[in-house]
């Protein structure tokens, strides 16, 4: 069952991560990503925590805005599955990611805080 406290903590971690990505705050992003983090972007690129942080620091990865259209959370023991519809403007390497994305994430509880373990995004096609 999703407790109010868990929901509040995970939503705050998501907001903090979004702010840190936009501000290119690598220290905060590092704190909020699990050491075993794996990201799958909309083009199929798979990245580790160290690669994402290096790309953020170098400017290869740049988020300009991240807006949540809907967020659904489900608690699974010491993990929370997040399904979110997001609109963002971002650039990764030479690719632009501007528009609507359906995202799946998994936060895990580590050292009394929530950390993002897995993140997967796919483009929501325009109709």
ZAMARLUM-750983 format. One record per residue (C-alpha): residue in three letters; x, z negated, y; residue number from 1; chain. Coordinates in steps of 0.02 Angstrom, whole numbers. Each point is the difference from the previous one (the first is absolute). Layout:
% ZAMARLUM-750983
  rest       u       w       v   nr  kette
   ALA       X       Z       Y  NUM      A
...
% end
This chain:
% ZAMARLUM-750983
  rest       u       w       v   nr  kette
   UNK       0       0       0    1      A
   UNK      62      44     173    2      A
   UNK      16    -160      99    3      A
   UNK     -18       4     187    4      A
   UNK     178     -67      18    5      A
   UNK      74     136    -112    6      A
   UNK     -97     135      90    7      A
   UNK      58     -65     169    8      A
   UNK     182     -11     -56    9      A
   UNK       5     176     -75   10      A
   UNK     -89      79     149   11      A
   UNK     124     -86     117   12      A
   UNK     146      64    -104   13      A
   UNK     -74     176      13   14      A
   UNK     -19     -14     189   15      A
   UNK     176     -69      18   16      A
   UNK      71     141    -108   17      A
   UNK     -92     132     102   18      A
   UNK      67     -73     163   19      A
   UNK     176     -10     -70   20      A
   UNK      -4     180     -60   21      A
   UNK     -59      63     170   22      A
   UNK     131    -106      90   23      A
   UNK     136      48    -126   24      A
   UNK      31    -185     -32   25      A
   UNK     103      16    -160   26      A
   UNK      23    -189     -20   27      A
   UNK    -188     -31      -6   28      A
   UNK     -30     149    -113   29      A
   UNK     137     -64    -117   30      A
   UNK     -82    -172      -6   31      A
   UNK    -171      74     -40   32      A
   UNK      58     121    -136   33      A
   UNK      33     -68    -173   34      A
   UNK     178      29     -62   35      A
   UNK     -76     111    -137   36      A
   UNK    -104     100     125   37      A
   UNK     -39     180     -45   38      A
   UNK     -86     116     121   39      A
   UNK     -83     166     -41   40      A
   UNK     -37     105     155   41      A
   UNK    -133     134      16   42      A
   UNK     123     140     -43   43      A
   UNK      55     -86    -161   44      A
   UNK     164     -72      61   45      A
   UNK      44    -164     -87   46      A
   UNK     101    -126      99   47      A
   UNK      75    -171     -32   48      A
   UNK       6    -145     122   49      A
   UNK     180      37      47   50      A
   UNK     -35     185      30   51      A
   UNK    -154     -37     107   52      A
   UNK      96    -125     105   53      A
   UNK     146     121      23   54      A
   UNK    -120     140      48   55      A
   UNK     -90    -115     123   56      A
   UNK     165     -54      79   57      A
   UNK      64     179      15   58      A
   UNK    -163      68      73   59      A
   UNK     -34     110    -152   60      A
   UNK    -158    -104     -23   61      A
   UNK    -102     -28     157   62      A
   UNK    -177     -66      17   63      A
   UNK     -86      28     167   64      A
   UNK    -170     -74     -43   65      A
   UNK     -88     -78    -149   66      A
   UNK    -187     -32       6   67      A
   UNK    -103     -73    -142   68      A
   UNK    -168      84     -24   69      A
   UNK     -45    -107    -151   70      A
   UNK      89    -128    -109   71      A
   UNK     -54     -69    -169   72      A
   UNK      95    -142     -85   73      A
   UNK      -7     -60    -180   74      A
   UNK      97    -151     -64   75      A
   UNK      84      15    -170   76      A
   UNK      83    -170     -35   77      A
   UNK     152      -6     117   78      A
   UNK     -25     180      59   79      A
   UNK    -122      85     116   80      A
   UNK     -51     182     -18   81      A
   UNK     -32      83     167   82      A
   UNK    -100     159      19   83      A
   UNK       0      62     179   84      A
   UNK     -53     153      97   85      A
   UNK     127      17     140   86      A
   UNK      26     118     144   87      A
   UNK     178      14      56   88      A
   UNK     125     104      94   89      A
   UNK     169      -2     -81   90      A
   UNK     152     104     -40   91      A
   UNK     108     -11    -154   92      A
   UNK     154     110      -2   93      A
   UNK     -64     166      64   94      A
   UNK    -181     -23     -56   95      A
   UNK    -140     -59     113   96      A
   UNK    -135    -114     -67   97      A
   UNK    -142       5     125   98      A
   UNK    -177     -31     -57   99      A
   UNK    -100     -97    -129  100      A
   UNK      78     -72    -156  101      A
   UNK     -68     -95    -149  102      A
   UNK     124    -136     -44  103      A
   UNK      22    -114    -149  104      A
   UNK     113    -151      12  105      A
   UNK      44    -153    -100  106      A
   UNK      54    -161      83  107      A
   UNK      82    -135    -106  108      A
   UNK      25    -184      37  109      A
   UNK     185     -43      13  110      A
   UNK      74    -158      75  111      A
   UNK    -166     -51      78  112      A
   UNK     -26     165      90  113      A
   UNK     -80     168     -37  114      A
   UNK     115     149     -23  115      A
   UNK     -42     184     -24  116      A
   UNK      56      55    -174  117      A
   UNK     -76     174     -12  118      A
   UNK     -69     120     129  119      A
   UNK     -78     170     -38  120      A
   UNK     -79     117     127  121      A
   UNK     -92     164     -17  122      A
   UNK     -75     114     130  123      A
   UNK    -188      -2      22  124      A
   UNK     -44     184      13  125      A
   UNK     -97      59     152  126      A
   UNK    -173      66     -38  127      A
% end
